Amino acid sequence: MTVQLHTDDPETRFAVGTVIATESEPGSGVPTTLTVASTRVHRGIWLLTFEEIPDRSGAESLRGTRLVLPESDPQAEDDAFYEEDLVGLEVRDTTGEKVGTVSGLEIGPAQDRLVVTLTDGVTAYVPFVRRIVPTVAADHVVVDPPPGLFDLYREGTE
């Protein structure tokens, strides 16, 4: 099966023999854990097989399943965040001024984006990379967006 990566260390996360917890719809029949049997990369896409899934139709049944490692897992990334950890946090600029509130996290193929509801009600998308979001604290995030980023989302709303 193919996987959409949200890690910068797939070699470690998907090492053969690694047992990975799953999140799926109740009653879907998806096992609660999967054991990595093999991995390979084809044209930049990670392809995994699991010991518990013997064939292609079994792999199809996994569509939409999330593969997760517990936060306490020593392999877990130090700067990994779940959407539920971020939604509701105040968004501040580098001077400390409130610019909005995190209203979601959009997972992308190249990078994730914070969905931010700006103080004027406009929805903006901020690349969730350390250079632009240097700080994630318990009650806020700090953003240092490129000049004009928020203005792009305001165009056409005036």
N, C-alpha and C positions, 0 to 999 in steps of 0.2 A: 504494500500500500504506500501511497505517497503521504508525506506529512508536511504541514505548514510549520516552519520553524519559528520559535520565539526565544531562541537561545543563541549565544555566540560560541557555544561549546558542544555542538551536536555529537562530536566523536566520543565525548565522555558520557553525555546523556543517553546515547543510543548504543552503548557498547554491548556486544553480544553477551547475553546472560542477564542483562539488566531487567529487573522487574519494575514495570511502570503501572501506576494506578490509572484507572479510566473514569471519565465522567460521561454518562450518556443518559438518554431518556429512560425512565423507569419502564421495565417490561420489554426493553429492546432486545434482551438476550445477550448483550455485550458482556463479556467477562469483566469482573471488577478489577482484574490485573492482567497484564500481558507481559510475556517474557520475550525479549528481543532474540530472534534466532539468527538473523543476518541483516546487514545493511550494505547499501551501495549508493553511489551518487551518479545520476544520469542527467547530463546537461544542467547541472546545478540543482536538481531536485533530489531530495533524499527519499530513497525507497527502502522500506523496512518489511521484513517478514517476522511473524510471531509464532512461537511454538504452538499456541492455542488455536491458530487460524490456519487450517491446512490448505485452503484453496482460494481462488479468485472470488467466488461467490461469498465465502466467509469474509474476505477483505471488504467486499461491497457492503456487508452488514455493519461495518465499522464507520461508514460515512457519517461525519459530524461528531464523532467521538473525540473528546479531549483527552490527551495523554498528559498526566500531571505528576509532578514529584512533590512530596510534602515540603512545606517551608523549612522544617527542621532537618531535611535531608542535607548532608554535608556537600552534595553536588549542586544544591540549589544556588542560583546566582545571588550575590549580595545585593545587586541593584534590580532585582526582579520584583514587579508589583502586579497584584491582581486588580481588576477593575473595581471590585468592591472596596479595595483599600484607598482608591483615588477619588471616586465619586463623592462629591460634597466638599472636597478640600477647596479652600480659598486659593485663588491664583493671584500672585503678586508679581510686579515687575522688580527689577534689580534695585530700585530705590525703596521698595517696601510698599508701594501703592497698590491697592487692590484693583485688579483689572477684570476679575470675573470669578467664576466657580467651575471646577471640573464637573462636567455632566456625563462623561463617558470616556471609554477607551476604545478606539477603533484599531483592530489588529490588521496590519497590512503585510503584503508579501515582502516588501523591502524594509519597512520600518513601521512601528506603531505610531498612532497619533492620539494626543489628548483631545477630547471634545470639550471645548470651553464655552460656557455661556458668559459672554462679556457683560459688564455692568449695564450696558445699554440694551441688553436682550438679544444681541446678535450672536449667532453660533459661529465659532471659529475653530479651526483645526491646527494644532501645534505639533510638529514632529517631536516625538517623545525620545529625544536623544540628549545625552548629557550636555552637549554644547548649547542647546536651546533651553533645556530644563535642567539646570545645574543642581537644583535642590528639591528634594521631596522630604518634607517634614511631617510630623504627626497631624498638624492642622492646616498645612498650606504647601503649595509648590511655588517655586520661583521660576519665572520664565524670562528669557533674554532673547526675544524673537528678532529676526532680521527686520530692518526698517520697512514699514509698510505692510507687514504680514496681516495685521488685524484690519487695516484699511481695505485689503482685497475682499474681505467678507462683508464689509459695510457698503461697498459699491453696489448700486442697484437696489439698496434698501431705503435709500433716502428719497 
